[in-house]
């Protein structure tokens, strides 16, 4: 997996810029608020069809612009690809593969595989369940196109059901649609849960092994917290349990005017020596766990497709102690990596690769 070139036009603080990347190490340095993270966000957009800092894709447009685009040229499975994402202020974004428009954004997900590690991920363990679900959805959306399609449809149905519950006080007639939307959520949720359970089992095994390399005296475990007792059961069995749970909470959902039941409430319980890391882990242990999750995600992508994903490190090394810095850098000897930092001195330490100095959304040449 190799990202060769990316073109940015009216994206974030870039007016028009082109980057040609080295196949191994690419260092992007500059002061804060110059556009380093924006460049990595453009890379993840090509990979996940989402902006990792906002749910509103139009916010990726440069200030005052109504249209913009991100175009990437990359190689995957020894095949060349061209993927273009066009952003619009007044309508949905458009995705083109080799010039042909794709009907669904899920069709573009995962063609380019990336793993992003940013400062916010260092708090992945202690933040709410939503951040851990996002971690799961981002990884699986790249690995399994069907998962991305199920998730896209699930979120649409969930949005409709939420609107029904929210407006039901003024329009009680809307509740006639409650059962239909709940059944659809159960059907779609059953598929999502089975994908998640399978992925988390492999992730847990890989994470435990990598964690032992960093902290051999500690044992890391991951546990999937979801509604079905057996998330590995048949789709029909998982769907049946979801339906039962949904209708058991029907009155509570109507009273709260909110969707209280479903796989959008799932979580990952991360434990060290049997104790929840979020509650009992030290700052160093929590950061180590976050590191391990990201490195494990990268390893599973390699096992799945035989190629390492493009690793994006956004100003994260300065947040780690020297031992953890060395561990990260020693595990990225294979594959392509883009690293952002503020220190110009880091460029002098780079033995080989490409260096970009970013200033006000432009490359200082």
C-alpha positions as CSV (number, residue, x, y, z in Angstrom):
1,X,0.0,0.0,0.0
2,X,1.6,3.2,-1.1
3,X,0.2,6.8,-1.5
4,X,2.2,8.3,-4.3
5,X,0.6,11.7,-4.8
6,X,-2.2,13.9,-3.4
7,X,-3.7,17.0,-4.8
8,X,-5.5,19.5,-2.6
9,X,-7.7,22.3,-3.9
10,X,-9.6,24.6,-1.6
11,X,-9.3,22.0,1.2
12,X,-9.0,23.4,4.7
13,X,-6.3,26.1,4.5
14,X,-4.8,24.8,1.2
15,X,-5.7,26.8,-1.9
16,X,-3.9,24.5,-4.4
17,X,-1.0,22.2,-3.5
18,X,0.4,18.9,-4.7
19,X,2.5,16.4,-2.6
20,X,4.6,13.6,-4.1
21,X,5.4,11.2,-1.3
22,X,8.4,8.9,-0.6
23,X,7.5,5.2,-0.5
24,X,8.9,5.0,3.0
25,X,9.2,8.0,5.4
26,X,7.7,11.4,4.9
27,X,8.3,14.1,7.5
28,X,5.9,17.1,7.5
29,X,7.1,19.9,9.8
30,X,6.0,23.4,10.6
31,X,4.6,25.6,13.3
32,X,1.1,25.0,14.8
33,X,-1.9,25.9,12.7
34,X,0.0,25.8,9.3
35,X,-1.8,22.8,7.8
36,X,0.1,19.7,8.8
37,X,-2.9,17.9,10.3
38,X,-5.0,19.1,7.4
39,X,-2.8,17.1,5.1
40,X,-3.2,14.0,7.1
41,X,-7.0,14.6,7.3
42,X,-7.0,14.7,3.5
43,X,-5.3,11.3,3.4
44,X,-7.8,9.8,5.8
45,X,-10.7,11.3,3.7
46,X,-9.5,9.3,0.7
47,X,-9.4,6.2,2.9
48,X,-12.5,6.4,5.0
49,X,-14.6,9.0,3.2
50,X,-14.8,10.9,6.4
51,X,-13.1,13.9,8.1
52,X,-11.7,12.7,11.4
53,X,-12.2,16.1,13.1
54,X,-15.8,16.8,12.1
55,X,-18.9,15.0,11.0
56,X,-19.7,17.8,8.5
57,X,-17.8,17.2,5.3
58,X,-18.4,20.7,4.0
59,X,-16.3,22.0,6.9
60,X,-13.3,20.6,4.9
61,X,-13.8,23.4,2.4
62,X,-11.5,26.4,2.6
63,X,-13.1,29.5,4.1
64,X,-15.4,31.2,1.7
65,X,-15.2,28.5,-0.9
66,X,-18.2,26.6,-2.3
67,X,-16.3,23.7,-3.9
68,X,-13.0,21.8,-3.2
69,X,-11.4,18.5,-3.9
70,X,-8.9,15.9,-2.7
71,X,-7.3,13.7,-5.3
72,X,-5.1,10.8,-4.5
73,X,-3.0,8.4,-6.6
74,X,-1.9,5.3,-4.9
75,X,-1.0,1.6,-5.3
76,X,-2.9,-1.2,-3.6
77,X,-2.4,-4.9,-4.3
78,X,0.1,-3.9,-7.0
79,X,-2.6,-2.1,-8.9
80,X,-2.7,1.7,-9.5
81,X,-5.7,3.7,-8.3
82,X,-6.9,7.2,-8.7
83,X,-9.6,8.4,-6.2
84,X,-11.1,11.9,-6.1
85,X,-13.4,13.4,-3.4
86,X,-15.2,16.5,-4.4
87,X,-16.6,18.6,-1.5
88,X,-19.6,21.0,-2.0
89,X,-21.0,23.6,0.4
90,X,-24.6,23.1,-0.6
91,X,-24.8,19.3,-1.5
92,X,-23.4,15.9,-0.7
93,X,-19.8,15.2,-1.6
94,X,-19.0,13.2,-4.8
95,X,-16.5,10.4,-5.2
96,X,-14.8,9.4,-8.4
97,X,-12.6,6.4,-9.1
98,X,-10.5,6.7,-12.2
99,X,-12.9,9.4,-13.4
100,X,-16.1,7.3,-12.9
101,X,-18.5,8.6,-10.2
102,X,-19.3,6.1,-7.4
103,X,-22.9,5.8,-6.3
104,X,-22.2,5.2,-2.6
105,X,-19.4,6.5,-0.4
106,X,-18.9,3.0,0.9
107,X,-17.7,2.0,-2.5
108,X,-14.7,4.2,-2.0
109,X,-13.9,3.2,1.5
110,X,-10.9,1.0,2.1
111,X,-9.4,1.1,-1.4
112,X,-6.6,3.1,0.3
113,X,-6.0,1.8,3.8
114,X,-4.6,4.0,6.5
115,X,-4.1,4.0,10.2
116,X,-4.1,7.3,11.9
117,X,-2.5,7.9,15.3
118,X,-3.1,11.4,16.7
119,X,-2.8,13.0,20.2
120,X,-6.6,12.4,20.8
121,X,-6.0,8.7,20.5
122,X,-3.8,8.8,23.6
123,X,-7.0,9.3,25.5
124,X,-8.9,6.6,23.6
125,X,-9.0,4.4,26.7
126,X,-10.5,7.0,29.1
127,X,-12.9,8.8,26.7
128,X,-16.5,7.7,26.2
129,X,-17.6,4.6,24.3
130,X,-18.3,6.6,21.2
131,X,-14.5,7.0,20.5
132,X,-13.9,3.3,20.8
133,X,-16.9,2.5,18.5
134,X,-15.4,5.0,16.0
135,X,-12.1,3.2,16.2
136,X,-13.8,-0.1,15.4
137,X,-16.0,1.4,12.6
138,X,-13.0,3.1,11.0
139,X,-10.9,-0.1,10.9
140,X,-13.7,-2.4,9.8
141,X,-15.0,0.1,7.2
142,X,-11.6,-0.2,5.4
143,X,-11.3,-3.9,5.7
144,X,-14.8,-5.0,5.0
145,X,-16.8,-3.1,2.3
146,X,-20.0,-4.9,3.4
147,X,-19.5,-3.6,6.9
148,X,-19.3,0.0,5.6
149,X,-22.5,-0.5,3.7
150,X,-24.4,-1.9,6.7
151,X,-23.1,0.9,8.9
152,X,-24.1,3.5,6.5
153,X,-27.6,2.1,6.3
154,X,-27.8,1.6,10.1
155,X,-26.9,5.2,10.7
156,X,-29.6,6.4,8.3
157,X,-32.3,4.3,10.0
158,X,-31.1,5.3,13.4
159,X,-31.4,9.0,12.4
160,X,-34.9,8.4,11.2
161,X,-36.0,6.6,14.4
162,X,-34.4,9.3,16.5
163,X,-36.4,11.9,14.6
164,X,-39.6,9.9,15.2
165,X,-39.0,9.7,18.9
166,X,-37.9,13.3,19.2
167,X,-41.0,14.6,17.4
168,X,-43.5,12.1,18.9
169,X,-44.7,14.4,21.7
170,X,-46.1,16.9,19.2
171,X,-47.0,14.2,16.6
172,X,-48.0,10.9,18.4
173,X,-49.0,9.4,15.0
174,X,-45.3,9.0,14.2
175,X,-45.1,6.2,16.7
176,X,-46.9,4.0,14.3
177,X,-43.5,3.7,12.5
178,X,-41.6,2.8,15.7
179,X,-41.8,-1.0,15.2
180,X,-40.8,-1.0,11.6
181,X,-37.7,1.1,12.3
182,X,-36.8,-1.0,15.3
183,X,-36.9,-4.2,13.3
184,X,-34.7,-2.7,10.6
185,X,-32.2,-1.6,13.3
186,X,-32.1,-5.1,14.7
187,X,-31.5,-6.7,11.3
188,X,-28.7,-4.3,10.3
189,X,-27.3,-4.4,13.9
190,X,-27.0,-8.2,13.8
191,X,-24.6,-8.0,10.9
192,X,-22.5,-5.2,12.4
193,X,-22.2,-7.1,15.7
194,X,-20.9,-10.3,14.1
195,X,-18.3,-8.3,12.1
196,X,-17.2,-6.5,15.3
197,X,-17.0,-9.6,17.4
198,X,-14.8,-11.4,14.8
199,X,-12.5,-8.4,14.4
200,X,-12.2,-7.8,18.1
201,X,-11.3,-11.4,18.8
202,X,-8.3,-11.1,16.4
203,X,-7.5,-7.6,17.6
204,X,-7.4,-8.9,21.2
205,X,-5.0,-11.7,20.4
206,X,-2.7,-9.3,18.5
207,X,-2.9,-6.6,21.1
208,X,-2.0,-8.9,23.9
209,X,1.1,-10.1,22.0
210,X,2.3,-6.6,21.2
211,X,1.6,-5.3,24.7
212,X,3.8,-8.1,26.1
213,X,6.7,-6.6,24.1
214,X,6.3,-3.3,25.8
215,X,5.2,-4.4,29.2
216,X,6.0,-8.1,29.7
217,X,4.9,-8.0,33.3
218,X,1.3,-7.0,32.4
219,X,-1.5,-8.7,30.6
220,X,-3.9,-6.8,28.3
221,X,-7.3,-8.1,27.4
222,X,-10.2,-6.8,25.2
223,X,-13.8,-7.7,25.7
224,X,-16.7,-6.8,23.5
225,X,-19.6,-5.3,25.4
226,X,-22.8,-5.7,23.4
227,X,-26.4,-6.8,23.9
228,X,-26.4,-10.4,22.5
229,X,-24.9,-13.0,24.9
230,X,-23.2,-14.7,22.0
231,X,-22.2,-12.2,19.3
232,X,-20.7,-15.1,17.3
233,X,-24.1,-16.8,16.9
234,X,-26.0,-16.9,13.7
235,X,-27.3,-13.6,12.2
236,X,-30.8,-14.8,13.0
237,X,-30.0,-15.5,16.7
238,X,-28.3,-12.2,17.2
239,X,-31.1,-10.3,15.4
240,X,-33.7,-12.1,17.7
241,X,-31.9,-10.9,20.8
242,X,-31.6,-7.4,19.5
243,X,-35.3,-7.3,18.7
244,X,-36.2,-8.6,22.2
245,X,-34.0,-5.9,23.8
246,X,-35.4,-3.2,21.6
247,X,-39.0,-3.8,22.4
248,X,-38.3,-4.4,26.1
249,X,-37.1,-0.8,26.1
250,X,-39.8,0.6,23.9
251,X,-41.6,2.6,26.6
252,X,-38.3,3.9,28.0
253,X,-37.3,5.1,24.5
254,X,-40.6,6.9,24.0
255,X,-40.4,8.5,27.4
256,X,-36.8,9.6,26.8
257,X,-37.5,10.4,23.1
258,X,-34.1,8.8,22.4
259,X,-32.8,5.5,21.0
260,X,-31.5,3.7,24.1
261,X,-31.1,0.2,22.7
262,X,-28.9,-1.0,19.8
263,X,-25.4,-1.7,18.7
264,X,-24.8,2.1,18.6
265,X,-24.3,1.7,22.4
266,X,-21.6,-1.0,22.1
267,X,-18.2,-0.6,23.8
268,X,-14.8,-2.3,24.2
269,X,-13.8,-3.1,27.8
270,X,-10.0,-2.8,28.0
271,X,-8.4,-4.4,31.0
272,X,-4.9,-4.7,32.4
273,X,-4.4,-7.7,34.7
274,X,-8.2,-8.0,34.9
275,X,-8.7,-4.4,36.0
276,X,-10.4,-1.8,33.7
277,X,-7.7,0.4,32.3
278,X,-10.0,3.4,32.1
279,X,-10.5,3.4,35.9
280,X,-7.3,1.9,37.3
281,X,-4.6,2.4,34.6
282,X,-1.8,4.9,35.2
283,X,-1.1,7.6,32.6
284,X,1.7,5.5,31.1
285,X,-0.4,2.3,31.0
286,X,-3.3,4.1,29.3
287,X,-1.0,5.6,26.7
288,X,0.6,2.2,26.1
289,X,-2.9,0.6,25.6
290,X,-3.8,3.3,23.0
291,X,-0.5,2.7,21.2
292,X,-1.0,-1.0,21.2
293,X,-4.6,-0.7,19.7
294,X,-3.3,1.4,16.8
295,X,-0.3,-0.9,16.1
296,X,-2.6,-3.9,16.3
297,X,-5.0,-2.4,13.8
298,X,-2.0,-1.9,11.5
299,X,-0.9,-5.6,11.9
300,X,-4.4,-6.9,11.2
301,X,-4.6,-4.9,8.0
302,X,-1.3,-6.4,6.9
303,X,-2.5,-9.9,7.8
304,X,-5.7,-9.4,5.8
305,X,-4.4,-7.9,2.6
306,X,-0.6,-8.7,2.7
307,X,0.3,-5.0,2.6
308,X,0.9,-2.5,5.4
309,X,-1.6,0.4,5.5
310,X,-0.2,3.9,5.2
311,X,0.6,5.0,8.8
312,X,-0.2,8.6,9.7
313,X,1.4,9.9,12.9
314,X,0.1,13.3,13.7
315,X,2.4,15.1,16.2
316,X,2.2,12.2,18.5
317,X,5.8,11.3,19.2
318,X,6.3,14.3,21.4
319,X,3.5,13.1,23.6
320,X,5.3,9.8,24.3
321,X,8.4,9.0,26.4
322,X,11.6,7.9,24.7
323,X,10.9,4.2,25.2
324,X,7.5,4.4,23.6
325,X,8.9,6.6,20.8
326,X,11.5,4.0,20.0
327,X,9.0,1.2,20.1
328,X,6.7,3.0,17.6
329,X,9.5,3.8,15.2
330,X,11.0,0.3,15.4
331,X,7.6,-1.2,14.3
332,X,7.2,1.0,11.2
333,X,10.3,-0.2,9.4
334,X,8.0,-1.7,6.8
335,X,5.4,0.2,4.9
336,X,4.9,3.9,4.3
337,X,4.6,6.5,7.0
338,X,3.7,10.2,7.2
339,X,4.9,12.0,10.3
340,X,4.0,15.5,11.4
341,X,6.0,17.5,13.9
342,X,6.8,21.1,14.9
343,X,10.5,20.8,15.3
344,X,12.7,21.7,12.3
345,X,15.5,19.8,14.0
346,X,13.7,16.5,13.2
347,X,14.4,17.0,9.5
348,X,18.1,16.9,10.1
349,X,17.7,13.5,11.9
350,X,16.0,11.9,8.9
351,X,18.5,9.7,7.2
352,X,16.3,9.0,4.1
353,X,12.9,10.0,2.8
354,X,11.0,13.1,1.9
355,X,10.7,16.3,4.0
356,X,8.0,18.9,3.6
357,X,8.0,22.3,5.4
358,X,4.4,23.6,5.6
359,X,3.7,27.2,6.1
360,X,0.2,28.8,5.8
361,X,-1.2,25.9,3.7
362,X,1.8,25.8,1.3
363,X,5.0,23.9,0.9
364,X,8.0,26.0,1.4
365,X,10.2,24.9,-1.5
